[in-house]
Amino acid sequence: MEIRDASILITGGSRGLGRALGKAMARDGARVTLIARHREDLDKTLFEIRAFGCEAHGIAADVGDKSAIYPMAGQSAALAGPVDILVLNASTLGAVPLPLLMDTECEDLEQVLQVNLIGPFRLAKAVAGAMSLRGRGLVIGISSDAAVEAYPGWGAYGISKAALDHMMRIFAKEFEGTGVQFMSIDPGEMDTRMHADAMPDADPATLAKPEDVAERICDIIRHAGDFQTGARVVASRVEVA
Ligand SMILES: NC(=O)c1ccc[n+]([C@@H]2O[C@H](COP(=O)([O-])OP(=O)(O)OC[C@H]3O[C@@H](n4cnc5c(N)ncnc54)[C@H](OP(=O)(O)O)[C@@H]3O)[C@@H](O)[C@H]2O)c1
C-alpha cells in the first residue's frame, strides 16, 4: 500500500509510536491526521512535522468517548481527504502499578476496553465502510505480545489486545473481496511513556526506539499486499523486501 499521497488517520499520535509513525509517514508524502486528548502535546508534534514542510492535522479527542468518534472520522476526511489508512494505536494500560486480574476493578476493565477495543471498533466502523465503497483501504490495530502471552498483571490490557486482534481477523473475513485489508501489528517493547508507566525499572537502553519501529511498520504497510488480510504481524520478526 502506498504511503505517499495517502490520507492516514493515526490515533494516539502525539507521542510514542503514534508520533513516530506520523512523522515517518508525513515525511514519506502522506497527509496525516493525528488524534490525542491533550492539545499541547499534539500541537508540538504537528509543529515538528510541519517544520519539514509536510502536511499534518490534529484532532484533540478521546477515542474512549463515543460521541467523539464520528466527528473524528468526518473531520479527518474533511482535512486530509477520505481515509486510506487507519492506524488504531491509542491505548491505555488501565490502573498502574498493574494489578492482578482478581484485584482489577470492574470499572477499570470497562475503561480499558472502551479505549483499546470499543473506541477502535467504533472508529473502524466509521471509516471502513467508505473505504470499501472506494475499493481500497488498510486498517491496522496496534497490538502487543500481551495479546498472546498471559503475563500476570497485564490482564485488562492483554484481554483488550487479544480482542482487538480477533476483531481485525473478523473484519478481515467480512471485508474479503472489497479491497479493504485489516491487520494487527505487535510493535514490540519500545522506550515510551507507556512502557515507563508499566515497567518503571526497565533500562531504556534495552528498548527499541519508537522511530525505528515506525520505520519497520512503514515497510510493512508498503508491503501490506504480501500479507493475508487479518494477519497478526510481529514488527521485529517480519522480513519485508
Ligand atoms: N511501548 C511499548 O513497549 C509497547 C509494547 C507493545 C505494544 N504497544 C502498543 O503501542 C501503541 C503505542 O504505545 P506507546 O508506547 O507509544 O504509548 P504512549 O507513549 O503512552 O502514547 C500513547 C498515545 O496515545 C494517546 N492516547 C492515550 N489515550 C488516548 C485516548 N483515550 N484517546 C486518544 N488518544 C489517547 C496519548 O496522548 P494523550 O495522552 O494526549 O491522549 C499518546 O499520544 C499502543 O497501542 C500500545 O499498546 C506499546
The ligand as an SDF file (V2000), in Angstrom:
LIG
                    3D

 48 52  0  0  0  0  0  0  0  0999 V2000
    5.6170    0.9030   24.4640 N   0  0  0  0  0  0  0  0  0  0  0  0
    5.6700   -0.4070   24.3610 C   0  0  0  0  0  0  0  0  0  0  0  0
    6.6310   -1.0560   24.8030 O   0  0  0  0  0  0  0  0  0  0  0  0
    4.5570   -1.1540   23.6680 C   0  0  0  0  0  0  0  0  0  0  0  0
    4.6680   -2.5420   23.5390 C   0  0  0  0  0  0  0  0  0  0  0  0
    3.6610   -3.2400   22.8770 C   0  0  0  0  0  0  0  0  0  0  0  0
    2.5800   -2.5490   22.3460 C   0  0  0  0  0  0  0  0  0  0  0  0
    2.5000   -1.1940   22.4830 N   0  0  0  0  0  0  0  0  0  0  0  0
    1.3550   -0.5180   21.8810 C   0  0  0  0  0  0  0  0  0  0  0  0
    1.8290    0.5170   21.0360 O   0  0  0  0  0  0  0  0  0  0  0  0
    0.8540    1.5800   20.9770 C   0  0  0  0  0  0  0  0  0  0  0  0
    1.5190    2.9040   21.2770 C   0  0  0  0  0  0  0  0  0  0  0  0
    2.0290    2.8660   22.6020 O   0  0  0  0  0  0  0  0  0  0  0  0
    3.0890    3.9230   23.1440 P   0  0  0  0  0  0  0  0  0  0  0  0
    4.0180    3.1490   23.9780 O   0  0  0  0  0  0  0  0  0  0  0  0
    3.5760    4.7570   22.0290 O   0  0  0  0  0  0  0  0  0  0  0  0
    2.1590    4.7800   24.1220 O   0  0  0  0  0  0  0  0  0  0  0  0
    2.3600    6.2670   24.7080 P   0  0  0  0  0  0  0  0  0  0  0  0
    3.7380    6.7360   24.5570 O   0  0  0  0  0  0  0  0  0  0  0  0
    1.7450    6.2330   26.0580 O   0  0  0  0  0  0  0  0  0  0  0  0
    1.4440    7.1660   23.7440 O   0  0  0  0  0  0  0  0  0  0  0  0
    0.0590    6.9770   23.7380 C   0  0  0  0  0  0  0  0  0  0  0  0
   -0.5910    7.9480   22.7810 C   0  0  0  0  0  0  0  0  0  0  0  0
   -1.9970    7.6960   22.7840 O   0  0  0  0  0  0  0  0  0  0  0  0
   -2.7090    8.8690   23.1820 C   0  0  0  0  0  0  0  0  0  0  0  0
   -3.8750    8.4200   23.9250 N   0  0  0  0  0  0  0  0  0  0  0  0
   -3.9250    7.7240   25.0720 C   0  0  0  0  0  0  0  0  0  0  0  0
   -5.1900    7.5140   25.4370 N   0  0  0  0  0  0  0  0  0  0  0  0
   -5.9750    8.0920   24.4870 C   0  0  0  0  0  0  0  0  0  0  0  0
   -7.3700    8.2390   24.3110 C   0  0  0  0  0  0  0  0  0  0  0  0
   -8.2340    7.7540   25.2080 N   0  0  0  0  0  0  0  0  0  0  0  0
   -7.8290    8.9060   23.2280 N   0  0  0  0  0  0  0  0  0  0  0  0
   -6.9710    9.4240   22.3150 C   0  0  0  0  0  0  0  0  0  0  0  0
   -5.6250    9.3120   22.4270 N   0  0  0  0  0  0  0  0  0  0  0  0
   -5.1430    8.6610   23.5110 C   0  0  0  0  0  0  0  0  0  0  0  0
   -1.6880    9.6790   24.0080 C   0  0  0  0  0  0  0  0  0  0  0  0
   -1.9760   11.0680   24.0340 O   0  0  0  0  0  0  0  0  0  0  0  0
   -2.9490   11.7070   25.1640 P   0  0  0  0  0  0  0  0  0  0  0  0
   -2.4950   11.1610   26.4770 O   0  0  0  0  0  0  0  0  0  0  0  0
   -2.7900   13.1780   24.9990 O   0  0  0  0  0  0  0  0  0  0  0  0
   -4.3370   11.2530   24.7930 O   0  0  0  0  0  0  0  0  0  0  0  0
   -0.4320    9.4090   23.1850 C   0  0  0  0  0  0  0  0  0  0  0  0
   -0.4190   10.2100   22.0240 O   0  0  0  0  0  0  0  0  0  0  0  0
   -0.2360    1.1870   21.9750 C   0  0  0  0  0  0  0  0  0  0  0  0
   -1.3030    0.5800   21.2940 O   0  0  0  0  0  0  0  0  0  0  0  0
    0.4420    0.1830   22.8720 C   0  0  0  0  0  0  0  0  0  0  0  0
   -0.4780   -0.6930   23.4620 O   0  0  0  0  0  0  0  0  0  0  0  0
    3.4520   -0.4840   23.1340 C   0  0  0  0  0  0  0  0  0  0  0  0
  1  2  1  0
  2  3  2  0
  2  4  1  0
  4  5  1  0
  4 48  2  0
  5  6  2  0
  6  7  1  0
  7  8  2  0
  8  9  1  0
  8 48  1  0
  9 10  1  0
  9 46  1  0
 10 11  1  0
 11 12  1  0
 11 44  1  0
 12 13  1  0
 13 14  1  0
 14 15  2  0
 14 16  1  0
 14 17  1  0
 17 18  1  0
 18 19  2  0
 18 20  1  0
 18 21  1  0
 21 22  1  0
 22 23  1  0
 23 24  1  0
 23 42  1  0
 24 25  1  0
 25 26  1  0
 25 36  1  0
 26 27  1  0
 26 35  1  0
 27 28  2  0
 28 29  1  0
 29 30  1  0
 29 35  2  0
 30 31  1  0
 30 32  2  0
 32 33  1  0
 33 34  2  0
 34 35  1  0
 36 37  1  0
 36 42  1  0
 37 38  1  0
 38 39  2  0
 38 40  1  0
 38 41  1  0
 42 43  1  0
 44 45  1  0
 44 46  1  0
 46 47  1  0
M  CHG  2   8   1  16  -1
M  END
$$$$
